[in-house]
Amino acid sequence: MRWCLALVLVLVAGCSSSAPDEPPSATPLTVQVLATTQHDPAAFTQGLEIAGGALWEGTGLVGQSQLRETDPATGAVRRAVDLPADQFGEGITVTPTAIWQLTWKNGVAYERDPATLAVRRTVPLEREGWGICHTGGDLVTSDGSTTLVVRDPATFAPRRTLETGVSQLNELECVGGTVWANVWQTDRIVGVDLATGRVTAVVDASALRPAQTRSDPDAVLNGIAAVPGTDEFLLTGKRWPTTFRVALRAP
């Protein structure tokens, strides 16, 4: 999600590649790679979701943030729209009637028309924007803390919060009663029970990190898209050249 510009900033901001404190009761999982597709290595991936036969991607960085519709088979960009040049784009989610896109510190979220990608509505965002997903009846957002916020999809107003005990929760994907969340600056994904906030699973995805990205501190795992009709996911990262189709397995 955020990026570390120098060692001093790393120390000040607390960026770390160490694992978060996850409950010992959480089920450990690893990833089994089933297939790969190309991913734009220039894309600073902030959100990923499959809907309507497309793979949707939100990208970040000031002056470079976009919402993209891509081909899930090839990774090719079909169309894209830019955010204002002074804004840092964050997570996205695609509901049956709208596409929601967050900004990081700009204090707004956008509701877009899925057909035209035009902004229908701009709503205030009272926290930092990191990740977002939807359950059908709710939106769920993260802000980099240990807390997830469940929101009304019509008004975007908070309905309740979930305390997970795991910080740096980032890009989100809602699947059934579980929210899958990237843990920023790690190679881990956690599964959070949407009813209780309890972390029920921890996925070690370190095997996916492309070798050519290991010298780039910003090129971290960040992008989770559930594959409809399966129990599989597409996973990628910031500036990764590859998107991985994976199944989650016990080690």
C-alpha positions in Angstrom: 0.0 0.0 0.0 2.3 2.8 1.1 5.9 2.9 0.0 9.2 3.6 1.8 11.4 6.1 0.1 14.5 5.7 2.2 15.8 3.9 5.3 15.0 6.9 7.5 11.4 6.8 6.3 11.3 3.1 6.9 12.3 3.5 10.5 9.9 6.4 11.1 6.9 4.8 9.4 7.5 1.4 10.9 7.6 -0.4 7.5 8.6 -4.0 8.2 8.7 -7.3 6.4 8.3 -9.2 9.6 5.1 -11.3 10.2 2.3 -9.8 12.2 1.1 -11.4 15.4 -1.6 -13.8 14.3 -3.5 -16.1 16.7 -2.1 -19.6 17.1 -5.6 -21.0 16.4 -5.6 -19.7 12.8 -5.3 -22.4 10.2 -1.9 -22.1 8.3 -2.2 -22.3 4.5 0.1 -22.1 1.5 -0.5 -21.4 -2.2 -0.6 -23.9 -5.0 0.0 -22.2 -8.4 -2.4 -23.5 -11.0 -1.7 -21.0 -13.8 -0.1 -17.7 -14.6 -0.9 -14.7 -16.8 0.9 -11.5 -17.6 0.6 -8.4 -15.4 1.6 -4.9 -16.2 5.0 -4.5 -14.3 4.4 -0.7 -14.1 1.0 -1.2 -12.3 1.2 -0.1 -8.6 -1.6 -2.5 -7.8 -4.0 -1.4 -5.0 -7.2 -3.5 -5.7 -8.1 -6.5 -7.8 -11.5 -8.1 -8.5 -13.2 -10.3 -11.1 -16.7 -9.2 -12.2 -18.7 -9.2 -15.4 -16.1 -11.2 -17.3 -13.3 -8.7 -16.6 -10.5 -8.4 -14.1 -10.7 -5.0 -12.6 -7.7 -3.3 -11.1 -7.1 -0.1 -9.1 -3.6 1.4 -9.2 -2.0 3.9 -7.1 0.7 6.7 -6.8 0.1 10.4 -7.2 -0.3 11.2 -10.9 -0.5 7.6 -12.0 -3.7 6.3 -10.2 -6.3 4.6 -12.4 -9.2 2.2 -12.5 -8.6 -0.4 -15.2 -10.7 -3.1 -16.9 -8.4 -5.8 -18.0 -8.7 -9.1 -19.8 -8.5 -11.9 -17.2 -6.9 -14.3 -19.7 -4.1 -12.1 -21.0 -3.8 -9.1 -18.6 -4.3 -6.7 -21.4 -5.9 -3.4 -20.5 -9.3 -3.0 -22.2 -10.0 0.5 -20.9 -8.9 2.8 -18.1 -9.8 6.0 -16.4 -7.5 8.3 -14.4 -8.0 9.7 -10.9 -7.3 13.5 -10.4 -3.5 14.0 -10.7 -3.1 15.0 -7.1 -4.8 11.8 -5.7 -3.4 8.5 -4.7 -5.8 5.6 -5.7 -6.4 2.7 -3.4 -8.7 -0.4 -3.3 -11.7 -1.1 -5.5 -14.7 -3.3 -5.5 -17.4 -4.1 -8.1 -21.0 -4.5 -6.9 -23.9 -5.4 -9.2 -24.7 -1.7 -9.6 -21.5 0.2 -9.0 -17.7 0.3 -8.8 -16.3 1.8 -5.6 -12.8 3.2 -5.6 -10.9 4.5 -2.5 -8.2 7.2 -2.2 -5.5 7.0 0.4 -5.3 10.3 2.2 -7.5 12.5 0.0 -10.6 11.9 2.2 -12.9 10.7 -0.6 -14.2 7.6 -2.2 -15.8 7.3 -5.6 -18.9 5.5 -6.8 -18.5 4.8 -10.5 -20.9 3.7 -13.3 -19.8 0.1 -14.3 -20.8 0.8 -17.9 -19.0 4.1 -18.5 -16.6 4.2 -15.5 -17.7 7.8 -14.9 -18.0 9.1 -11.3 -21.6 9.1 -10.2 -20.9 10.3 -6.7 -18.1 11.4 -4.4 -18.5 10.5 -0.7 -16.4 11.6 2.3 -14.0 9.0 3.7 -13.3 9.6 7.4 -10.3 7.3 7.6 -7.4 6.5 5.3 -8.5 4.4 2.4 -6.6 1.1 1.9 -8.8 -1.8 0.8 -12.5 -2.4 0.0 -14.7 -5.4 -0.8 -18.4 -6.2 -0.7 -20.5 -9.0 0.6 -23.6 -8.2 -1.5 -25.3 -6.5 1.5 -22.3 -4.6 2.9 -19.1 -2.9 1.9 -16.0 -3.6 4.0 -13.0 -1.2 4.1 -9.6 -1.2 5.7 -7.4 1.7 6.7 -4.1 0.0 7.6 -5.0 -0.5 11.2 -6.3 -3.7 13.0 -9.9 -2.5 12.3 -12.2 -3.3 9.4 -15.3 -1.1 8.9 -18.5 -2.5 7.6 -20.5 0.1 5.6 -23.9 0.7 4.1 -23.5 0.2 0.3 -26.1 2.9 -0.4 -24.8 5.7 1.9 -21.2 4.5 2.6 -21.9 5.3 6.2 -20.2 3.0 8.8 -22.5 0.3 10.3 -20.1 -1.5 12.6 -16.4 -2.2 13.1 -14.5 -5.5 13.3 -11.4 -5.7 15.5 -9.0 -8.3 14.1 -5.9 -7.9 16.2 -3.7 -7.8 13.0 -2.4 -4.5 11.8 -1.5 -3.3 8.3 -4.7 -4.9 6.8 -4.7 -3.8 3.2 -6.3 -5.0 0.0 -9.5 -7.0 0.7 -11.6 -9.7 -0.9 -15.0 -10.8 0.5 -15.8 -14.4 0.0 -18.8 -15.8 1.8 -18.4 -15.1 5.5 -14.6 -14.4 5.2 -12.7 -11.3 4.4 -9.3 -12.1 2.9 -6.8 -9.4 3.5 -3.3 -8.7 2.4 -1.0 -7.8 5.3 1.1 -4.9 3.9 4.8 -5.4 3.8 4.6 -9.1 4.3 4.0 -12.1 2.1 0.9 -13.1 4.1 -2.8 -13.0 3.6 -5.2 -13.5 6.5 -8.8 -14.8 6.5 -11.0 -12.8 8.8 -14.4 -14.0 10.0 -16.9 -11.3 9.0 -19.2 -12.0 11.9 -16.6 -11.8 14.7 -13.4 -10.2 13.4 -11.4 -13.4 14.4 -8.5 -14.3 12.2 -9.3 -17.9 11.1 -6.5 -18.5 8.5 -3.0 -17.3 7.6 -1.8 -17.8 4.0 2.0 -17.9 3.4 2.3 -16.6 -0.2 6.1 -16.0 -0.1 6.6 -18.5 -2.9 4.9 -16.2 -5.4 7.3 -13.2 -5.1 9.0 -12.7 -8.5 12.8 -12.7 -8.2 13.1 -9.5 -10.2 11.0 -7.6 -7.6 13.0 -8.6 -4.5 15.2 -5.5 -4.6 12.2 -3.2 -4.8 10.8 -2.5 -1.3 7.5 -1.3 -2.8 6.9 -4.4 -4.9 4.9 -6.3 -2.3 2.1 -8.7 -2.5 -1.1 -6.7 -3.0 -4.0 -8.0 -5.0 -6.6 -10.7 -4.2 -9.4 -11.6 -6.6 -11.7 -14.6 -6.0 -12.4 -16.6 -9.2 -16.2 -17.0 -9.5 -17.6 -20.5 -9.2 -14.4 -21.9 -7.7 -12.4 -21.8 -4.5 -9.4 -20.3 -6.3 -7.9 -16.8 -6.3 -5.9 -14.6 -8.6 -3.0 -13.0 -6.6 -0.5 -10.4 -7.7 1.6 -7.5 -6.3 2.7 -4.0 -7.0 4.9 -3.9 -10.1 4.8 -7.6 -10.5 5.1 -9.0 -14.0 2.8 -12.0 -13.2 -0.6 -12.7 -11.9 -1.0 -16.1 -10.3 -4.1 -18.3 -10.2 -3.8 -20.3 -7.0 -5.6 -22.7 -4.7 -5.1 -22.4 -0.9 -3.8 -25.6 0.6 -2.7 -26.9 4.0 1.2 -27.0 4.1 
